[in-house]
Amino acid sequence: MKKLLFAAILFVTFSCSQKDSNKEKARELEISYSLDTVMVDAGDQFIHVNWSLTSSDLSKDEKYLYNFQTGAKEPGLEIINLEKLQLEREIPFYLDGPNSIRHSYFNKVYAMEDGTIYLSDNYDLYHFDLEGTKLGNLNYANHDFEGEKLPEDLRVDLNEALSEDGETLIALYADKKLESAPLGMVIFDLENKKFQYRPLEFIPKMEKFRTSLYLPEYPDYPMGAILDSYLLQVKNDTLILSTRSKNELKFYNWKTDSLTSKSYESQFTSQEAKINFPKRVESQEEYERLATETKKYVKYGPLMFDKKNSLYWRLSSEMDKMVGDSIVFKTVLTAFNKEFDQVSEVLLPQDYQIAYKSFVRDGMLYSFLNVDDEVAFVRIKPSISE
């Protein structure tokens, strides 16, 4: 298979003209970039693309992408060599036996410096080596860690982040039914096997909208929710939080119990998504209509750290216009320095679509593209000058 699908190169130069919440002028950068697309050679196999590579992570040396086959009848972990753009091997996983997992649905893969991985479904955290040997298992609700316990009417929410060293897992917690915004954070000290939870008033205030679906046969239990997603990262003793609906970052240090924030401005997108939906709907049709409507509003993506250039990159989008029944989006690439000051932003081509899976490798942004059920990556290759 040819590894290069096309190399129609687009060169763009851009800089920044924004202010952060502290009103300090960050040093602007001038960035040129090119785009190309490359294919991954899977040989006579097919890489698992059913979940758009969302259950995957980049190895710490940036040579491999570990893709878990979420939802597969016979799941495994695919090792994709990004230097050779080849599927290198697959590690089988089992639903029974000493190295078993309880099901094949995982939404998080964490690659560690020591070559091990963690798999998470927001209920259990499994630790494995790259031969498929289970090294440990943590159940969020029924753990035996020292310290306080989460009250019975609360549960760990669906937002979490693992520290780079694999020693601390941070998650949010909420009501049992997940009907309201998260109430605070939980801290799993994986190294010392200690647990604590902490109510934080600012976390529920970050959420700008939530609409729950209730069906007649289950009037007291939500069957789905349209909500403002939280984005979490852990850096040392600090939890970095944002939501997809607002151009803002919050930094909470749990050791000092201190909170700071930075707010940003974009010349291309709205400051926040101002969505005024009902809290409750009881019709599947109305629920789907509202879910479609949210696609028009601004969405800010997660920060992706670029080791080579010492920058954070972020992709965001918002509706530009309607063409018939189709939405035409504005897609923006934003650069932040290591102090989280915005230093540049640019509009990407109109046909660029934000993927479910993006990451930064060797100074380039990779975004997954499904080409006839084969894996391709669209690459943004920045060149940076001051």
C-alpha positions in Angstrom: 0.0 0.0 0.0 1.3 3.5 -0.8 2.0 5.3 2.5 1.4 8.8 1.0 -2.2 9.4 0.0 -1.5 12.9 -1.2 0.9 15.7 -0.5 -0.9 18.8 -1.8 0.9 21.2 0.5 -0.8 24.3 1.8 1.5 27.0 3.3 0.1 29.5 5.7 1.6 32.2 8.0 -0.1 33.5 11.1 0.4 35.3 14.3 -1.5 36.3 17.4 -3.4 39.3 18.6 -5.1 38.4 21.9 -4.9 39.3 25.6 -5.0 36.9 28.5 -7.0 37.4 31.7 -4.0 38.9 33.4 -3.7 41.6 30.6 0.0 40.7 30.0 1.2 40.7 26.5 2.6 37.3 25.5 5.4 37.1 23.0 3.7 36.4 19.6 4.9 33.8 17.2 4.8 33.6 13.5 4.0 30.1 12.3 3.9 28.7 8.8 2.5 25.2 8.3 1.9 22.6 5.6 -0.7 19.8 5.4 -0.3 16.3 4.1 -2.0 12.9 4.5 -0.3 9.6 5.1 -1.7 6.0 5.2 -0.9 3.3 7.6 -0.1 -0.1 6.1 -2.0 -2.8 7.9 -0.8 -5.6 5.6 -3.5 -8.3 5.2 -5.3 -7.1 8.4 -7.6 -4.3 9.2 -7.0 -1.9 12.0 -9.9 -1.5 14.4 -11.6 1.8 13.4 -15.1 1.3 14.7 -14.5 3.8 17.5 -12.4 6.2 15.4 -9.2 5.4 17.4 -10.7 7.2 20.5 -9.4 4.4 22.7 -5.7 4.9 21.9 -2.7 6.7 23.2 0.8 7.8 21.9 3.8 6.1 23.5 6.0 8.4 25.5 8.8 8.1 22.9 6.3 9.0 20.2 7.2 6.0 18.1 3.9 4.0 18.6 0.2 4.5 18.8 -1.5 1.9 21.1 -5.1 1.3 19.8 -7.4 -0.8 21.9 -10.1 -2.6 20.0 -13.0 -1.3 21.9 -16.2 -3.3 21.4 -14.5 -6.1 19.6 -15.7 -9.7 20.2 -12.1 -10.7 20.6 -10.4 -7.5 21.8 -6.7 -6.7 21.6 -4.3 -3.8 21.6 -2.9 -2.9 18.2 0.7 -1.5 18.1 1.0 1.0 15.2 4.5 2.0 14.3 4.3 5.7 13.4 7.9 5.8 12.1 7.2 3.1 9.5 3.5 3.8 9.3 2.8 0.1 9.7 0.6 -2.1 12.0 3.4 -3.9 13.8 1.6 -6.4 16.0 -1.5 -7.1 18.1 -1.7 -8.1 21.8 -4.8 -10.2 22.6 -6.9 -9.5 25.6 -9.3 -12.0 27.3 -12.6 -11.9 29.2 -11.6 -14.7 31.5 -8.5 -16.1 33.1 -5.8 -14.5 35.3 -5.2 -11.6 32.9 -8.9 -10.9 32.2 -10.8 -7.7 31.6 -14.6 -7.7 32.4 -15.6 -6.4 29.0 -14.1 -5.0 25.8 -15.3 -1.4 26.1 -12.7 1.1 27.2 -12.7 4.8 26.5 -9.2 5.6 27.8 -5.7 4.2 27.1 -2.8 5.6 29.0 0.8 4.8 27.8 3.4 5.0 30.5 7.1 5.8 30.4 8.0 2.3 31.6 6.3 0.7 28.6 3.1 -0.4 30.5 -0.4 0.8 29.8 -3.6 1.6 31.7 -7.0 0.9 30.4 -10.0 2.8 31.8 -13.8 2.6 31.4 -14.4 5.2 34.2 -15.4 2.3 36.5 -12.2 0.2 36.5 -8.6 1.0 35.8 -6.5 -1.9 34.6 -2.7 -2.0 34.5 -1.0 -4.2 31.9 2.4 -4.8 30.3 2.8 -5.0 26.6 2.6 -8.8 26.7 -1.0 -8.7 28.1 0.0 -9.6 31.7 -2.2 -7.8 34.2 -0.2 -5.9 36.8 -3.1 -4.4 38.8 -6.8 -3.4 38.9 -8.6 -0.6 40.6 -12.3 -0.4 40.9 -13.4 3.2 41.5 -16.5 2.4 43.6 -15.2 -0.6 45.6 -11.5 0.2 46.2 -9.5 -0.6 49.3 -7.4 2.6 49.3 -6.8 4.3 52.6 -8.7 7.5 53.5 -12.3 8.8 53.2 -15.0 7.1 51.1 -17.2 8.8 48.6 -20.8 9.0 50.0 -23.3 6.4 48.7 -25.4 9.0 46.9 -22.4 10.1 44.8 -20.3 8.4 42.1 -17.2 9.0 40.0 -18.2 10.9 36.9 -17.1 10.2 33.3 -14.2 12.7 33.3 -10.7 11.7 34.4 -7.0 12.2 33.8 -3.9 10.3 34.7 -0.7 12.0 35.6 2.3 11.6 33.3 4.1 9.4 35.9 1.1 7.2 36.4 1.0 7.9 40.1 -2.1 10.0 40.4 -5.6 9.5 38.8 -7.9 12.6 39.1 -11.6 12.3 38.3 -14.7 14.4 38.9 -17.6 13.1 41.0 -21.3 13.8 40.7 -24.8 12.5 41.8 -25.5 8.9 41.3 -27.8 9.3 38.2 -25.5 11.9 36.6 -28.4 14.3 36.3 -26.4 17.4 37.3 -23.0 19.0 36.8 -20.1 17.4 38.7 -19.6 18.6 42.3 -15.9 18.2 42.9 -12.9 16.0 42.3 -11.5 12.7 43.6 -7.8 11.9 43.9 -6.6 8.3 43.6 -3.0 8.2 44.9 -2.0 5.0 43.0 1.5 4.9 44.4 0.5 5.1 48.1 -3.0 3.6 47.6 -4.7 6.6 49.2 -8.0 8.2 48.3 -9.7 11.5 49.0 -12.5 13.6 47.5 -12.9 17.3 47.5 -16.1 19.4 46.9 -15.2 22.4 44.7 -17.8 25.1 44.1 -16.2 26.3 40.8 -16.6 23.0 39.0 -20.4 22.9 38.7 -20.3 26.6 37.7 -18.1 25.8 34.7 -20.9 23.7 33.1 -23.0 25.9 30.8 -25.7 23.5 29.7 -27.1 20.0 30.3 -30.3 18.4 28.9 -31.3 14.9 30.0 -33.6 12.5 28.1 -36.3 10.7 30.1 -38.4 8.1 28.5 -42.0 7.2 29.7 -40.9 3.7 30.8 -38.1 5.1 32.9 -39.4 8.6 34.1 -36.9 8.8 37.0 -33.7 7.8 35.2 -32.0 9.7 32.4 -31.4 7.6 29.3 -29.0 10.1 27.8 -27.7 13.6 28.2 -26.5 16.5 26.0 -23.9 18.3 28.1 -21.0 20.6 28.2 -18.0 18.3 28.3 -15.1 18.8 30.8 -11.5 18.5 29.6 -9.0 17.5 32.3 -5.2 17.3 32.4 -2.8 16.7 35.3 0.5 18.6 35.6 2.4 18.0 38.8 0.0 18.9 41.6 -2.3 20.9 39.4 -5.5 19.9 37.7 -6.0 21.9 34.4 -9.7 22.1 33.6 -11.7 23.6 30.7 -15.0 22.9 29.0 -15.7 22.7 25.3 -18.1 25.6 25.5 -15.8 28.4 26.8 -12.4 29.9 25.8 -10.9 29.6 29.3 -8.6 27.4 31.4 -8.7 26.9 35.2 -5.7 25.7 37.2 -6.5 24.0 40.6 -3.6 23.0 42.8 -4.9 20.5 45.2 -1.9 20.6 47.5 -2.3 24.3 48.2 -6.0 24.5 47.5 -5.5 27.4 45.2 -7.4 28.3 41.9 -6.2 30.5 39.1 -7.6 31.0 35.6 -6.8 32.3 32.1 -9.4 33.6 29.7 -8.7 34.0 26.0 -10.0 35.8 23.0 -10.3 34.6 19.4 -10.6 36.6 16.3 -12.4 33.7 14.6 -14.8 32.1 17.2 -17.2 33.1 19.9 -16.0 33.4 23.5 -18.5 30.8 24.7 -21.5 28.8 23.5 -24.6 30.4 24.8 -27.0 27.4 24.7 -30.5 27.8 26.2 -31.9 24.3 26.2 -34.5 22.8 28.6 -33.1 20.7 31.5 -35.4 17.8 30.6 -36.9 16.4 27.4 -39.2 13.3 27.1 -39.1 12.8 23.4 -36.3 10.9 21.5 -37.0 13.1 18.4 -36.6 16.3 20.4 -33.5 15.0 22.1 -31.9 14.2 18.7 -32.9 17.6 17.3 -31.2 19.4 20.2 -28.1 17.2 19.8 -27.9 18.2 16.1 -28.4 21.9 17.1 -25.3 21.8 19.4 -23.1 21.1 16.4 -23.5 24.7 15.3 -22.0 26.1 18.5 -18.4 26.8 19.3 -16.4 23.8 20.7 -13.0 24.1 22.1 -10.8 21.0 22.1 -8.2 19.6 24.5 -4.7 21.0 24.8 -2.0 18.8 23.1 1.6 19.3 24.2 4.3 19.5 21.5 7.6 18.4 23.1 9.6 19.5 20.1 8.4 23.1 20.0 7.5 23.4 23.7 4.0 24.6 22.8 0.4 23.5 23.4 -1.9 23.2 20.4 -5.7 23.3 20.4 -8.2 22.7 17.7 -11.6 24.4 17.9 -14.6 24.9 15.6 -17.8 26.8 15.1 -20.5 27.0 12.4 -19.6 29.4 9.7 -22.7 29.0 7.5 -25.3 26.6 6.3 -25.2 25.2 2.7 -28.6 23.5 2.3 -28.8 21.1 5.2 -25.1 20.9 5.7 -23.0 22.9 8.2 -19.8 24.6 7.0 -17.4 25.1 9.9 -14.7 27.5 10.8 -11.8 25.4 12.2 -9.1 27.2 14.2 -5.7 26.1 15.3 -4.4 27.9 18.4 -0.9 27.8 19.9 -0.1 28.4 23.6 3.3 28.7 25.2 4.3 26.6 28.3 2.9 29.3 30.6 -0.5 28.8 28.8 -0.4 32.3 27.1 -2.0 32.3 23.7 0.6 33.1 21.2 -1.0 32.5 17.8 -4.1 31.3 16.0 -5.1 30.6 12.4 -8.1 29.4 10.3 -7.5 26.0 8.8 -8.8 25.1 5.3 -12.6 24.8 5.1 -12.5 21.1 4.3 -10.3 20.3 7.3 -12.4 18.4 9.8 -11.5 17.9 13.5 -11.1 14.2 14.2 -12.2 12.2 17.2 -8.6 11.4 17.7 -5.7 13.9 17.4 -2.3 14.0 18.9 1.1 15.7 18.5 4.2 13.8 17.4 7.6 15.1 16.4 6.3 18.6 16.2 3.4 17.7 13.9 -0.4 17.4 14.7 -1.8 14.1 13.6 -5.6 13.7 13.1 -7.2 10.4 12.3 -8.9 10.0 9.0 -11.0 6.9 8.0 -10.3 6.1 4.3 -12.5 3.2 3.3 -12.0 1.6 6.8 -8.3 2.0 6.6 -6.2 4.3 8.9 -4.8 7.6 7.6 -3.5 10.7 9.4 -3.9 14.3 8.2 -0.7 16.0 9.5 -0.3 19.7 10.2 3.5 20.5 10.1 4.3 23.8 11.7 7.4 25.9 11.2 7.8 28.5 14.0 9.7 31.8 14.1 9.5 34.8 16.5 
